[in-house]
Amino acid sequence: MQGCFRFSMNGTAPAVDSETIRALLAYSYWMSKGAPVGVKLSGAGMVHMAPPSRSADPFCGEEGL
């Protein structure tokens, strides 16, 4: 859990015994309760998207600046 703060979020992790870590661990336990172990769950991972049908426009959205 603390690795997510340090690496994924590029921040400082709360103390191991902090209320924040305890709450996040309890939440992740609750979210996974009843989920099968060793099975890839539907919707997990990255969504594969088709490339856009048009080229990128770096000036799109410039109005209103």
N, C-alpha and C positions, 0 to 999 in steps of 0.2 A: 504494500500500500504506500509506504513512504517513497519507494522508488518512482512511483507515478509523479509525485510532487517534484522530486529532484530532476528527473530526466524528461518525462513527457511534458511537464508544465514549466520546466526550467526554473524552479523556485526552491524554497526552503521547506523541508518537511517538518510537520509538527512532531513533537516529542512522541516516542513510542507509547507512553502511558497517558497521552493527552485525551481530553474528551472528544476532540475532533477525530482522532484515529479510531477511538472506540466506537463512535457513532458511524463512521464510514464502514468499519468492519461489520458492525451489526446490520447495517443496511445491505451490504453486499451478501451477507449470509441470508438475510430475509429474501432478497431478490432471487437467490439461487435455490432456495428451499424447494424441494420437490423436483428439481430439474435432473434429468438423467445424467449420470457421470460417464464420460468417455464418448459422448454422442455430440456431433455438431448440430447445434440448434438452428432451426429455421430463422433466417434474418441476421445471423451472426456474420461478422466480417464486413468487408467493403462491398459496396454495390458496384457491379460492372455496368458502365454506361457507354452507349454508342457515342462516337465522336460527333460533335455538332455538324449540322448540314451546311453551315456557312463558316466563313473564315472569321477570325477575331477582329473586332473593330476597337482599337485603343481609344477612340474618341467618343464612343457610345457612352452616353450618360454625362457628357461634359456640360450639357446645358444646365443652367441653374447654379453654376459655380461662382 
